[in-house]
Amino acid sequence: MNKSKLIENLSQAVDLPLRKAEEVVNAVFGDMEKALIKGERVEIRGLGSFKVKKYDGYKGRNPKTGEVIDVTPKQLPFFKVGKELKERVDIN
Amino acid sequence: MALTKEKIIDSIYDQVGLSKSQSRTVVERLLEIMKQSLESGEDILISGFGKFVVKEKSARRGRNPQTTEDLQLRARRVVVFKTSGVLRDKIN
């Protein structure tokens, strides 16, 4: 399911015009994005939480050529699945 | 401060022009649609943000690191999040 399908499904589920549903979906993910850019945590009960993890730089190797390369330090969002979603997705 | 569901509901109320209770209903419903999709095994792709992917993990032999006891871990179904390149670049 992509964003436009999500917008469509939401619009039907809550009887909201498509354009409004689109604003809602964009605002929700926009808020999450802004929080993560600021380095803040996102905590949605039942769905999960995101936090930005910092990774140190290290010397890596191109596995194809064996060439040594510097991997620069980076920050990546890390998603931890919430309890409810975890249990619902898992088999039985 | 972490971004929570309550803050997202407030932000929908401020940005989209729905009542407080409508904002709540719409946000709860959006999260429920996402959870249902993942529960049914369908991935969710939010362009510019990332994707939530349902992964099948096969059973494997594991070990309790505290007791070093061998144990069999059953097959599982889990959700993983992959950050979009666009968001990753914005965070770094």
Backbone of each chain as ProteinMPNN parsed JSONL, in Angstrom:
{"seq_chain_A": "MNKSKLIENLSQAVDLPLRKAEEVVNAVFGDMEKALIKGERVEIRGLGSFKVKKYDGYKGRNPKTGEVIDVTPKQLPFFKVGKELKERVDIN", "coords_chain_A": {"N_chain_A": [[0.852, -1.186, 0.0], [0.616, 2.145, -0.913], [1.205, 5.723, -0.377], [-0.889, 7.171, -1.618], [-2.905, 5.267, -1.771], [-3.318, 4.807, 0.898], [-4.332, 7.276, 1.672], [-6.714, 7.262, 0.19], [-8.041, 5.052, 1.38], [-8.316, 6.014, 3.987], [-9.908, 8.259, 3.587], [-12.304, 7.054, 2.757], [-12.872, 5.508, 5.019], [-13.348, 7.313, 7.137], [-15.086, 9.034, 6.058], [-14.282, 11.475, 4.761], [-13.406, 14.21, 2.681], [-11.263, 13.472, -0.116], [-9.159, 15.333, -0.447], [-8.884, 16.469, 2.067], [-8.223, 14.21, 3.55], [-5.789, 13.72, 2.441], [-4.352, 15.93, 3.317], [-4.288, 15.333, 6.028], [-2.793, 12.906, 6.137], [-0.376, 13.773, 5.025], [0.32, 15.685, 6.95], [0.649, 14.113, 9.254], [2.86, 12.384, 8.603], [4.617, 14.374, 7.962], [4.967, 15.715, 10.403], [6.238, 13.676, 11.841], [8.561, 13.433, 10.36], [9.707, 15.989, 10.746], [10.215, 15.909, 13.49], [12.122, 13.833, 13.617], [14.191, 14.937, 12.108], [14.955, 16.939, 13.806], [16.12, 15.383, 15.635], [14.544, 14.298, 17.536], [12.588, 11.89, 19.412], [9.981, 9.709, 18.224], [6.916, 8.596, 19.304], [4.503, 6.349, 19.036], [1.94, 4.899, 20.464], [1.135, 1.482, 20.241], [1.756, 1.338, 17.561], [4.557, 1.931, 17.166], [7.937, 3.099, 17.856], [10.204, 5.677, 16.881], [13.633, 6.364, 16.805], [16.5, 8.456, 16.429], [19.433, 7.03, 15.504], [22.879, 7.23, 16.118], [25.652, 6.55, 14.135], [29.024, 5.624, 14.211], [31.817, 6.547, 12.144], [33.646, 4.286, 10.029], [36.292, 2.093, 8.805], [35.676, 0.649, 5.827], [35.164, -1.935, 3.361], [35.055, -2.275, -0.095], [33.207, -4.844, -1.202], [33.39, -5.998, -3.663], [35.691, -5.099, -5.013], [37.599, -5.084, -3.057], [38.758, -2.836, -2.198], [39.733, -0.406, 0.218], [37.608, 1.719, 1.98], [36.578, 4.825, 3.467], [33.967, 4.922, 5.671], [31.727, 7.331, 6.394], [30.619, 8.942, 9.49], [27.191, 8.523, 10.418], [23.657, 9.263, 10.741], [20.733, 7.527, 11.432], [17.231, 6.889, 11.264], [15.721, 4.709, 13.575], [13.419, 2.158, 13.816], [11.314, 0.873, 16.23], [9.19, -1.727, 16.687], [5.908, -1.468, 17.999], [4.181, -3.006, 20.808], [1.51, -3.892, 20.348], [1.264, -3.903, 17.488], [3.344, -5.615, 16.858], [2.472, -8.037, 17.952], [0.153, -8.43, 16.502], [1.061, -8.743, 13.891], [2.74, -10.943, 13.916], [2.93, -14.524, 13.4], [0.302, -16.403, 14.618]], "CA_chain_A": [[0.0, 0.0, 0.0], [1.409, 3.383, -0.949], [0.577, 6.846, 0.309], [-2.181, 7.557, -2.203], [-3.896, 4.255, -1.378], [-3.586, 5.06, 2.318], [-5.2, 8.458, 1.683], [-8.025, 6.795, -0.3], [-8.655, 4.206, 2.41], [-8.68, 6.853, 5.127], [-11.014, 9.096, 3.136], [-13.522, 6.235, 2.808], [-13.134, 4.999, 6.374], [-13.864, 8.338, 8.052], [-15.987, 9.872, 5.296], [-13.635, 12.784, 4.683], [-13.013, 14.415, 1.283], [-9.905, 13.024, -0.439], [-8.178, 16.393, -0.259], [-8.68, 16.594, 3.515], [-7.499, 13.004, 3.987], [-4.411, 13.898, 1.983], [-3.733, 16.884, 4.249], [-4.057, 14.631, 7.299], [-1.686, 11.955, 5.986], [0.858, 14.559, 4.858], [0.666, 16.327, 8.221], [1.134, 13.088, 10.189], [4.227, 11.986, 8.267], [5.423, 15.589, 8.025], [5.324, 15.925, 11.816], [7.233, 12.661, 12.223], [9.808, 13.787, 9.688], [10.288, 17.16, 11.411], [10.746, 15.471, 14.784], [13.342, 13.046, 13.4], [15.243, 15.847, 11.643], [15.446, 17.631, 15.009], [16.738, 14.393, 16.504], [13.58, 13.903, 18.576], [11.943, 10.582, 19.303], [8.559, 9.657, 17.874], [6.398, 7.459, 20.064], [3.093, 6.137, 18.74], [1.476, 3.687, 21.149], [0.466, 0.481, 19.426], [2.436, 1.219, 16.264], [5.979, 1.772, 17.438], [8.653, 4.341, 18.107], [11.393, 5.934, 16.075], [14.636, 7.278, 17.331], [17.621, 8.618, 15.513], [20.646, 6.403, 16.039], [24.117, 7.748, 15.531], [26.628, 5.513, 13.822], [30.378, 6.131, 14.003], [32.454, 6.206, 10.887], [34.564, 3.141, 10.15], [36.922, 1.726, 7.543], [34.982, -0.493, 5.242], [35.78, -2.452, 2.163], [34.162, -2.59, -1.194], [33.312, -6.303, -1.267], [33.656, -6.43, -5.036], [37.055, -4.797, -5.437], [38.514, -5.218, -1.932], [39.284, -1.503, -1.935], [39.378, 0.135, 1.53], [36.975, 3.027, 1.897], [36.136, 5.421, 4.719], [32.532, 5.116, 5.799], [31.591, 8.501, 7.272], [29.606, 8.787, 10.53], [25.859, 8.855, 9.905], [22.527, 9.121, 11.646], [19.605, 6.885, 10.75], [16.096, 6.591, 12.134], [15.561, 3.294, 13.895], [12.023, 1.931, 14.189], [11.063, -0.274, 17.105], [7.771, -2.056, 16.554], [5.153, -1.463, 19.248], [3.719, -4.301, 21.278], [0.277, -4.322, 19.677], [1.536, -4.222, 16.087], [4.217, -6.79, 16.856], [1.666, -9.232, 18.203], [-0.82, -8.63, 15.428], [1.729, -9.146, 12.65], [3.387, -12.246, 14.092], [2.058, -15.671, 13.169], [-0.449, -16.747, 15.831]], "C_chain_A": [[0.896, 1.247, 0.0], [0.616, 4.533, -0.345], [-0.777, 7.197, -0.295], [-3.28, 6.553, -1.862], [-4.301, 4.459, 0.095], [-4.56, 6.24, 2.46], [-6.625, 8.063, 1.267], [-8.764, 5.999, 0.771], [-9.132, 5.035, 3.599], [-9.907, 7.692, 4.781], [-12.335, 8.321, 3.212], [-13.892, 5.854, 4.234], [-13.765, 6.054, 7.281], [-14.765, 9.344, 7.343], [-15.503, 11.331, 5.268], [-13.268, 12.993, 3.208], [-11.553, 14.024, 1.071], [-8.844, 14.077, -0.108], [-7.849, 16.593, 1.229], [-7.869, 15.409, 4.04], [-6.028, 13.125, 3.602], [-3.673, 14.862, 2.923], [-3.371, 16.195, 5.559], [-2.819, 13.735, 7.186], [-0.363, 12.713, 5.832], [1.292, 15.206, 6.169], [1.245, 15.302, 9.2], [2.586, 12.712, 9.869], [5.168, 13.192, 8.283], [5.879, 15.882, 9.442], [6.408, 14.941, 12.257], [8.586, 13.022, 11.625], [10.498, 14.96, 10.399], [10.92, 16.769, 12.746], [12.08, 14.748, 14.588], [14.491, 13.937, 12.931], [15.826, 16.618, 12.828], [16.152, 16.673, 15.976], [15.828, 13.943, 17.638], [13.046, 12.492, 18.343], [10.497, 10.751, 18.837], [8.008, 8.417, 18.56], [4.906, 7.315, 19.835], [2.667, 4.815, 19.364], [0.767, 2.749, 20.187], [1.116, 0.283, 18.069], [3.926, 0.984, 16.49], [6.622, 3.106, 17.698], [9.861, 4.436, 17.185], [12.374, 6.716, 16.916], [15.806, 7.332, 16.375], [18.848, 8.027, 16.171], [21.855, 6.974, 15.329], [25.084, 6.596, 15.305], [27.983, 6.164, 13.596], [30.857, 5.797, 12.597], [33.363, 4.991, 11.09], [35.207, 2.9, 8.783], [36.212, 0.492, 7.012], [35.709, -0.935, 4.0], [34.712, -2.627, 1.094], [34.271, -4.092, -1.441], [33.651, -6.806, -2.661], [35.132, -6.261, -5.38], [38.068, -4.969, -4.311], [39.116, -3.889, -1.507], [38.818, -0.977, -0.568], [38.742, 1.507, 1.359], [36.601, 3.513, 3.295], [34.63, 5.55, 4.705], [32.364, 6.247, 6.813], [30.53, 8.237, 8.337], [28.24, 9.165, 9.963], [24.812, 8.696, 10.993], [21.362, 8.537, 10.869], [18.467, 6.687, 11.729], [16.017, 5.083, 12.354], [14.136, 3.111, 14.392], [11.925, 0.699, 15.074], [9.561, -0.526, 17.085], [7.1, -2.052, 17.922], [4.555, -2.823, 19.541], [2.496, -4.791, 20.486], [0.546, -4.744, 18.228], [2.374, -5.49, 15.978], [3.399, -8.068, 17.0], [0.681, -9.504, 17.078], [-0.174, -9.149, 14.154], [2.29, -10.566, 12.756], [2.387, -13.38, 13.854], [1.562, -16.212, 14.507], [0.014, -16.026, 17.073]], "O_chain_A": [[1.81, 1.372, 0.815], [-0.501, 4.346, 0.138], [-1.72, 7.492, 0.44], [-4.439, 6.928, -1.685], [-5.464, 4.303, 0.467], [-5.489, 6.198, 3.267], [-7.605, 8.466, 1.893], [-9.943, 6.23, 1.039], [-10.206, 4.794, 4.149], [-10.83, 7.817, 5.585], [-13.351, 8.848, 3.667], [-15.063, 5.872, 4.614], [-14.621, 5.73, 8.104], [-15.161, 10.359, 7.915], [-16.197, 12.26, 5.681], [-12.856, 12.041, 2.546], [-10.713, 14.213, 1.951], [-7.783, 13.766, 0.432], [-6.703, 16.849, 1.599], [-6.959, 15.569, 4.854], [-5.141, 12.691, 4.337], [-2.516, 14.634, 3.278], [-2.305, 16.429, 6.13], [-1.918, 13.793, 8.023], [0.646, 12.343, 6.434], [2.484, 15.271, 6.469], [2.22, 15.589, 9.895], [3.44, 12.72, 10.755], [6.356, 13.062, 8.577], [7.031, 16.252, 9.668], [7.361, 15.307, 12.945], [9.619, 12.931, 12.288], [11.708, 14.935, 10.627], [12.008, 17.229, 13.092], [13.048, 15.014, 15.301], [15.64, 13.717, 13.314], [17.02, 16.914, 12.864], [16.704, 17.09, 16.994], [16.273, 13.29, 18.583], [13.056, 11.98, 17.224], [9.881, 11.798, 19.034], [8.557, 7.323, 18.421], [4.121, 8.086, 20.387], [2.993, 3.743, 18.854], [-0.095, 3.169, 19.415], [1.042, -0.8, 17.489], [4.481, -0.028, 16.062], [5.944, 4.131, 17.756], [10.447, 3.435, 16.773], [11.991, 7.624, 17.653], [16.069, 6.396, 15.62], [19.26, 8.455, 17.249], [21.858, 7.173, 14.114], [25.299, 5.769, 16.191], [28.082, 7.15, 12.867], [30.354, 4.876, 11.954], [33.794, 4.713, 12.21], [34.754, 3.412, 7.759], [36.158, -0.554, 7.66], [36.743, -0.377, 3.633], [33.602, -3.078, 1.373], [35.33, -4.567, -1.851], [34.147, -7.923, -2.817], [35.751, -7.153, -5.96], [39.272, -4.999, -4.568], [39.898, -3.832, -0.558], [37.638, -1.09, -0.233], [39.289, 2.363, 0.664], [36.34, 2.712, 4.192], [34.068, 6.21, 3.831], [32.807, 6.132, 7.956], [29.64, 7.412, 8.133], [28.153, 10.046, 9.109], [25.055, 8.076, 12.028], [21.043, 9.0, 9.774], [18.696, 6.357, 12.892], [16.221, 4.292, 11.432], [13.693, 3.828, 15.29], [12.393, -0.381, 14.712], [8.766, 0.351, 17.424], [7.654, -2.569, 18.892], [4.434, -3.676, 18.662], [2.45, -5.93, 20.023], [0.11, -5.81, 17.795], [2.137, -6.331, 15.111], [3.602, -9.043, 16.276], [0.407, -10.655, 16.74], [-0.792, -9.914, 13.414], [2.302, -11.302, 11.769], [1.184, -13.233, 14.068], [2.355, -16.446, 15.419], [-0.542, -16.235, 18.151]]}, "seq_chain_B": "MALTKEKIIDSIYDQVGLSKSQSRTVVERLLEIMKQSLESGEDILISGFGKFVVKEKSARRGRNPQTTEDLQLRARRVVVFKTSGVLRDKIN", "coords_chain_B": {"N_chain_B": [[11.641, 16.577, 23.74], [9.465, 13.888, 23.097], [7.66, 13.15, 20.093], [4.315, 12.485, 20.257], [1.227, 10.561, 19.948], [-0.836, 12.182, 20.893], [0.219, 14.747, 20.445], [0.352, 14.747, 17.697], [-2.339, 14.628, 17.067], [-3.177, 17.136, 18.079], [-1.755, 18.732, 16.308], [-2.938, 18.09, 13.858], [-5.437, 19.12, 14.337], [-4.764, 21.853, 14.514], [-3.659, 22.306, 11.928], [-5.325, 21.222, 9.871], [-7.927, 21.898, 10.213], [-10.023, 20.426, 11.349], [-12.384, 19.334, 13.855], [-11.477, 18.859, 17.332], [-12.246, 16.303, 18.214], [-12.806, 15.037, 15.815], [-10.27, 15.119, 14.698], [-8.919, 13.388, 16.362], [-10.303, 10.948, 15.883], [-9.687, 10.597, 13.16], [-6.874, 10.353, 13.157], [-6.526, 8.08, 14.777], [-7.845, 6.235, 13.193], [-6.32, 6.239, 10.866], [-3.931, 5.119, 11.829], [-4.899, 2.63, 12.495], [-5.62, 1.611, 9.98], [-3.093, 1.365, 8.853], [-1.98, -0.554, 10.565], [-3.661, -2.715, 10.08], [-3.062, -3.241, 7.407], [-0.377, -4.09, 7.543], [-0.691, -6.272, 9.187], [-2.079, -7.954, 7.507], [-0.05, -8.65, 5.92], [0.75, -6.914, 4.021], [2.986, -4.528, 2.737], [3.818, -1.091, 3.567], [4.293, 1.799, 1.793], [5.632, 4.897, 2.045], [6.283, 7.503, 0.214], [9.261, 9.385, 0.211], [9.481, 9.242, 2.918], [9.626, 6.571, 4.049], [9.574, 2.92, 4.171], [7.423, 0.443, 5.539], [7.966, -2.822, 6.121], [6.864, -6.157, 5.915], [8.349, -8.952, 7.215], [9.199, -12.368, 6.813], [10.503, -14.501, 9.145], [12.523, -17.306, 9.367], [12.483, -20.288, 11.42], [15.063, -20.693, 13.858], [18.106, -21.889, 15.384], [18.9, -20.802, 18.553], [20.453, -19.112, 21.321], [20.415, -18.669, 24.765], [21.923, -15.942, 25.951], [22.597, -15.478, 28.575], [22.393, -17.822, 30.09], [23.619, -19.527, 28.431], [22.211, -21.517, 27.336], [20.991, -23.687, 24.813], [18.466, -23.049, 22.453], [15.42, -23.405, 20.56], [14.311, -21.147, 18.242], [11.197, -20.032, 17.164], [9.581, -19.781, 13.903], [8.887, -16.497, 12.753], [6.924, -13.532, 12.172], [7.698, -10.324, 11.286], [7.856, -6.693, 11.534], [9.747, -4.445, 9.692], [11.43, -1.29, 9.32], [12.364, 0.726, 6.671], [14.254, 3.463, 6.002], [13.562, 6.155, 3.805], [15.667, 7.318, 1.135], [15.568, 10.038, 0.738], [14.662, 11.119, 3.205], [16.719, 10.19, 4.811], [18.89, 11.657, 3.841], [18.046, 14.202, 4.624], [18.256, 14.029, 7.363], [20.911, 13.73, 7.83]], "CA_chain_B": [[10.36, 15.893, 24.0], [9.086, 12.972, 22.008], [6.393, 13.369, 19.386], [3.375, 11.421, 20.621], [-0.041, 10.581, 19.217], [-1.561, 13.37, 21.339], [0.754, 15.935, 19.764], [-0.036, 14.663, 16.287], [-3.764, 14.993, 17.04], [-3.199, 18.597, 18.22], [-1.213, 19.336, 15.1], [-3.98, 17.923, 12.829], [-6.459, 20.097, 14.713], [-4.253, 23.171, 14.128], [-3.315, 22.463, 10.512], [-6.264, 20.741, 8.865], [-9.233, 22.5, 10.396], [-11.047, 19.491, 11.817], [-12.587, 19.515, 15.29], [-10.56, 18.055, 18.137], [-12.653, 14.893, 18.257], [-12.602, 14.503, 14.458], [-8.827, 14.927, 14.517], [-8.574, 12.167, 17.084], [-10.857, 9.815, 15.14], [-8.982, 10.427, 11.896], [-5.526, 9.853, 13.422], [-6.662, 6.686, 15.25], [-8.26, 5.407, 12.06], [-5.153, 6.13, 9.99], [-3.008, 4.148, 12.429], [-5.528, 1.312, 12.408], [-5.498, 1.153, 8.586], [-1.699, 0.942, 8.668], [-1.756, -1.808, 11.29], [-4.376, -3.783, 9.362], [-2.327, -3.572, 6.193], [0.809, -4.859, 7.925], [-1.193, -7.529, 9.737], [-2.437, -8.811, 6.379], [1.185, -8.984, 5.215], [1.002, -5.938, 2.96], [3.912, -3.456, 3.092], [3.337, 0.278, 3.391], [5.346, 2.631, 1.234], [5.349, 6.322, 2.121], [7.405, 8.045, -0.545], [9.914, 10.501, 0.881], [9.587, 8.963, 4.354], [10.215, 5.25, 4.198], [8.59, 1.865, 4.02], [7.238, -0.565, 6.575], [7.99, -4.075, 5.376], [6.602, -7.359, 6.709], [9.348, -9.974, 6.88], [9.041, -13.706, 7.382], [11.769, -15.012, 9.661], [12.371, -18.748, 9.58], [12.917, -20.778, 12.73], [16.513, -20.881, 13.915], [18.649, -22.274, 16.678], [19.453, -19.641, 19.23], [21.087, -19.419, 22.6], [20.21, -17.659, 25.801], [23.296, -15.492, 26.233], [22.856, -15.45, 30.006], [22.569, -19.177, 30.623], [24.233, -20.247, 27.307], [21.353, -22.656, 27.015], [20.528, -23.738, 23.427], [17.021, -23.137, 22.315], [14.91, -23.296, 19.21], [13.44, -19.984, 18.068], [10.207, -20.385, 16.149], [9.414, -18.864, 12.773], [8.16, -15.303, 13.166], [6.654, -12.518, 11.16], [8.041, -9.059, 11.942], [7.827, -5.472, 10.722], [10.958, -3.628, 9.723], [11.269, 0.0, 8.665], [13.517, 1.158, 5.882], [14.146, 4.902, 5.784], [13.75, 6.582, 2.422], [16.917, 8.041, 0.898], [15.282, 11.47, 0.876], [14.648, 11.444, 4.632], [18.065, 9.934, 5.331], [19.714, 12.819, 3.492], [17.63, 15.359, 5.415], [18.673, 13.837, 8.747], [22.376, 13.844, 7.924]], "C_chain_B": [[9.924, 15.065, 22.796], [7.768, 13.411, 21.361], [5.464, 12.187, 19.685], [2.103, 11.541, 19.786], [-0.843, 11.824, 19.598], [-1.09, 14.627, 20.599], [0.381, 15.933, 18.289], [-1.506, 15.067, 16.139], [-3.918, 16.519, 17.161], [-2.786, 19.285, 16.923], [-2.207, 19.21, 13.943], [-5.085, 18.953, 13.074], [-6.023, 21.5, 14.263], [-4.138, 23.354, 12.614], [-4.467, 22.197, 9.555], [-7.664, 21.324, 9.041], [-10.341, 21.498, 10.643], [-11.247, 19.779, 13.302], [-11.611, 18.622, 16.04], [-10.947, 16.584, 18.084], [-12.541, 14.254, 16.876], [-11.121, 14.208, 14.222], [-8.385, 13.624, 15.168], [-9.036, 10.927, 16.302], [-10.035, 9.52, 13.887], [-7.574, 9.846, 12.121], [-5.585, 8.385, 13.878], [-6.979, 5.763, 14.064], [-7.096, 5.181, 11.092], [-4.184, 5.074, 10.524], [-3.579, 2.742, 12.317], [-5.431, 0.747, 10.981], [-4.075, 0.646, 8.326], [-1.455, -0.403, 9.345], [-2.444, -2.974, 10.578], [-3.612, -4.221, 8.12], [-1.128, -4.473, 6.521], [0.406, -6.235, 8.452], [-1.542, -8.496, 8.607], [-1.217, -9.141, 5.518], [1.534, -7.992, 4.119], [1.896, -4.809, 3.461], [3.258, -2.092, 2.917], [4.499, 1.142, 2.929], [4.92, 4.088, 1.276], [6.507, 7.036, 1.434], [7.952, 9.282, 0.172], [10.107, 10.281, 2.373], [10.249, 7.604, 4.581], [9.188, 4.18, 3.963], [8.615, 0.909, 5.198], [7.078, -1.892, 5.85], [7.739, -5.239, 6.33], [7.588, -8.435, 6.259], [9.037, -11.284, 7.569], [10.415, -14.161, 7.859], [11.598, -16.508, 9.887], [12.898, -19.133, 10.956], [14.434, -20.941, 12.728], [16.917, -21.339, 15.307], [19.242, -21.032, 17.314], [20.054, -20.083, 20.536], [20.738, -18.303, 23.572], [21.588, -17.192, 26.242], [23.632, -15.513, 27.725], [23.159, -16.842, 30.557], [23.345, -20.051, 29.635], [23.436, -21.488, 26.895], [20.911, -22.592, 25.546], [19.013, -23.76, 23.396], [16.622, -22.952, 20.861], [14.003, -22.065, 19.139], [12.488, -20.28, 16.922], [10.197, -19.366, 14.997], [8.566, -17.685, 13.225], [7.851, -14.439, 11.957], [6.834, -11.172, 11.833], [7.933, -7.888, 10.969], [9.18, -4.793, 10.817], [10.695, -2.338, 8.956], [12.535, 0.338, 7.919], [13.312, 2.627, 5.554], [14.356, 5.25, 4.318], [15.046, 7.382, 2.299], [16.744, 9.54, 1.101], [15.337, 11.889, 2.347], [16.039, 11.255, 5.242], [18.981, 11.133, 5.047], [19.346, 14.045, 4.322], [18.129, 15.255, 6.854], [20.183, 14.036, 8.89], [22.888, 15.211, 7.476]], "O_chain_B": [[10.01, 15.497, 21.646], [6.889, 13.969, 22.018], [5.795, 11.036, 19.398], [1.926, 12.491, 19.024], [-1.46, 12.453, 18.738], [-1.898, 15.459, 20.185], [0.125, 16.984, 17.702], [-1.87, 15.766, 15.194], [-4.701, 17.121, 16.427], [-3.382, 20.277, 16.503], [-2.313, 20.125, 13.126], [-5.596, 19.571, 12.14], [-6.821, 22.247, 13.698], [-4.472, 24.412, 12.079], [-4.583, 22.871, 8.532], [-8.49, 21.254, 8.131], [-11.472, 21.694, 10.199], [-10.39, 20.391, 13.939], [-10.994, 17.734, 15.453], [-10.087, 15.717, 17.93], [-12.219, 13.071, 16.763], [-10.762, 13.19, 13.63], [-7.593, 12.863, 14.612], [-8.268, 9.989, 16.089], [-9.725, 8.368, 13.584], [-7.133, 8.965, 11.382], [-4.796, 7.555, 13.426], [-6.447, 4.659, 13.958], [-6.91, 4.082, 10.569], [-3.68, 4.241, 9.77], [-2.848, 1.781, 12.077], [-5.191, -0.446, 10.797], [-3.88, -0.372, 7.662], [-0.808, -1.284, 8.779], [-1.894, -4.071, 10.481], [-3.523, -5.41, 7.816], [-0.899, -5.485, 5.858], [1.08, -7.233, 8.193], [-1.331, -9.703, 8.726], [-1.336, -9.831, 4.506], [2.492, -8.193, 3.373], [1.606, -4.197, 4.489], [2.263, -1.958, 2.205], [5.544, 1.212, 3.577], [3.955, 4.474, 0.616], [7.59, 7.16, 2.006], [7.193, 10.112, 0.672], [10.818, 11.045, 3.027], [11.295, 7.507, 5.222], [8.051, 4.477, 3.596], [9.663, 0.61, 5.771], [6.155, -2.061, 5.053], [8.321, -5.304, 7.412], [7.653, -8.782, 5.08], [8.664, -11.319, 8.742], [11.371, -14.202, 7.085], [10.636, -16.934, 10.526], [13.662, -18.392, 11.574], [15.021, -21.289, 11.703], [16.167, -21.194, 16.273], [19.999, -20.299, 16.677], [20.153, -21.276, 20.824], [20.771, -17.125, 23.216], [22.342, -17.959, 26.842], [24.803, -15.56, 28.101], [24.058, -17.018, 31.379], [23.693, -21.187, 29.957], [23.936, -22.374, 26.202], [20.495, -21.53, 25.085], [18.368, -24.412, 24.216], [17.377, -22.418, 20.048], [13.037, -21.959, 19.895], [12.903, -20.719, 15.85], [10.726, -18.261, 15.109], [7.625, -17.859, 14.0], [8.43, -14.593, 10.882], [6.192, -10.898, 12.847], [7.921, -8.068, 9.751], [9.698, -4.59, 11.915], [9.851, -2.293, 8.061], [13.637, 0.249, 8.459], [12.33, 3.0, 4.912], [15.238, 4.692, 3.666], [15.467, 8.043, 3.248], [17.652, 10.225, 1.572], [15.974, 12.883, 2.695], [16.481, 12.048, 6.074], [19.747, 11.56, 5.911], [20.216, 14.836, 4.686], [18.396, 16.272, 7.495], [20.667, 14.458, 9.94], [24.094, 15.456, 7.498]]}, "name": "protein", "num_of_chains": 2, "seq": "MNKSKLIENLSQAVDLPLRKAEEVVNAVFGDMEKALIKGERVEIRGLGSFKVKKYDGYKGRNPKTGEVIDVTPKQLPFFKVGKELKERVDINMALTKEKIIDSIYDQVGLSKSQSRTVVERLLEIMKQSLESGEDILISGFGKFVVKEKSARRGRNPQTTEDLQLRARRVVVFKTSGVLRDKIN"}
